[in-house]
Amino acid sequence: MKNEQTAVIKDMEFLLNELHKEWERPGEVKSFVSIPYEKVEEISRKLNVIVYETQQSADSDGLAFKQSIAKSKQCYVLLRIMRKIVKGKGKCDRQAVDAEFVIELDGEESKLFKEMFAELLK
């Protein structure tokens, strides 16, 4: 019985590792978002808070497995957005441009970004 439980645990760990690898890769570009340079810090702070709160929620013991997986995936999508913003800001810094930059978003990223930051980008 214990060997079966160990095998199931190892299989689940493998599955989750494979999901994490898949979630780290962005999908096909569906939209472009122009981010004003002066809004980068505000957007980054908000993303950090959202990722932290989402991860805390995903780690809580009260969630069902499906809910925990969904929250974990959302964190990966948010982290992909954060990487794109950091890369865009870094490019602006290197080129001494401080107006704005454009990031490419896949469908999941675009949906989350628009839900969270529509008011910031007006």
Beta strands, then each sheet from edge to edge (+ up, - down):
strand 1: 29-36
strand 2: 100-106
sheet 1: 1+ 2-
end
